[in-house]
Amino acid sequence: MFKNYHIVIFKDREAGFKNLRFRGWFGMVLFLVVCALAGINIYLWNFYSRAFLLERELVETQRAARDSEAQILSLAGKIQDLETDLARVRQFNAKLRVLMNIDSSASSQEEEPPSGQTLANPVFLSQHRELFSRRLHRLVDDLANSVHMEEVEQESLLAFLRENKDILLSTPSIWPAKGYLTSGFGYRTNPFTGRSSMHQGIDISNQIGTPVWAPARGRVTFAGPDGAYGISVIIDHGNDLVTRYSHLQQTLVKVGQSVQRGEVIASLGNTGRSTGPHLHYEIIVKGAPVNPLRYILN
């Protein structure tokens, strides 16, 4: 290994020959370098193969995650729609209970879906996937329970309806006229005095002559001029419930006349103390005005 070696390489006759001199350890080093390079190449090839397989798996995992995320977002959107529909059904049931004098605490405002972090927010989904999954399953269970409760509620309402048809027919449940709601029930700034005062009904604006309908069966107890209310109609629906229609152009019914739901009783006008063509509509229960929107189903 430590000896000197002399190698003579003969070429053709004209080129002569070539001498190579080296020690034995040089050949051993050269052999080791070649082995090392071969080993490095084998290691790099294996590393590249594993990296390639991992990259393929990562791509497949990302694709599956995107598909799963899209499905979850779609399901979340459907659940939010169900929550909105359920809130609408609850509001409708609450109004029915008011109409049938089962419950007088219904609100005139639409119920809103639960507030907070939206289910379909991709940032929320990516950052809190596990929490989202648990919440999604909990929401599905809650919705299932809520739907069941609403079914039970509707069954009881239907049973009550079958037993109390006359009450429903005599309870206001539709808009008395077409138009725009320009003033709601409650305290507001009086357009004539500029001070806050109680508005005991709702105002529906439209063109003069727009038909005014009876919202339920009843008997006309007043029809004619009524001071600041202008030309008015008052209908007694029984069960201590009365409706008033004011600022009319003309009345089409007479005192003592019976009317049915949807029957035209007057035309919208601008009489009395009024700022423009509109219908002032009141519902009075046991002598006290209540929010008419609580009784409107359509």
Phi, psi and omega in degrees: 000329181257010177277161176269141180240142180235116181248128178250125179249115180269132175256203177289174187299323183284325183281339178083221182221173182225134181260135175236127179238132175202162178272163183295325181294335179296318178297320179295318178298317180299319179296317180295321178298316179298317178297319179297316178299319179296319179296319179297318179298318179296317179297315180296323179295316177297318178298316179297319180297314179296318179297321180295317179295319178296321179296319178297317178297321179296317179298316179296319179295318179296320178296316178296322179295320178296317178297317179296318180296320178296320179294319179294318179297319178298316178296321179297319177298319179295322179294321177296321176297319178296321178298318179295316179296320180295319177297322179294318179296319179298319179295319179296316178298321179297319178294321177299320179296323176295315181300326183263012177059029175275323183213132182250016185253012182293145180267150178276354182268146176291141175285139180264148173299157182309133181275175180114204183294123181292144183292329186267019180279116183300325179295314177300320182295316183288327184274334185227052186298315182293317178297320179298316181299316179295320180293325180296314179295322179295320179295319179299316178297317180296320179295319179299317178294320181294318179299318179298316180296321179293325177296317177297318180299315181294325177298318179293322178294318179297320178297319178295321179298317181297329182271343186226052181298321183297322179296317181295319180296333183261006180254126180304134183214001181230164175294137180282347180196158173278151178150197182250135177283108185257345178207131182264184181278138176124190182286140179207170176280119181295125183292346181262324183258340183077006180254160179286131180211162182281125174260113192274008179206205175234153178249130179242114183266141176191184181287151176299136181098354178299133181297143175246128185252153171284128182279354179193171178291143179183189181232132182288125179250347178206141177204109179154190180296142183216058175060230182296338178286347183070202178293127187224162173227136175237132181239131176263120183260004183081175180055035178062032181236127183229145175239146180235142180229118189233169182063035183282159173280317177199158176259149180241013179228167180237159178300134181092350182282139175271139180232158179244161179302130179090355180282137180287125182245342183192181175233143183295142183214205183215041183267163180076204181276091188223149179261000181167169182301119176193166174251127172264119187240126180236148169237127183240121180246120181053040175085357182243134179290143177232166181290115180299334182296338178293340184255359185264121182260329187272000000 
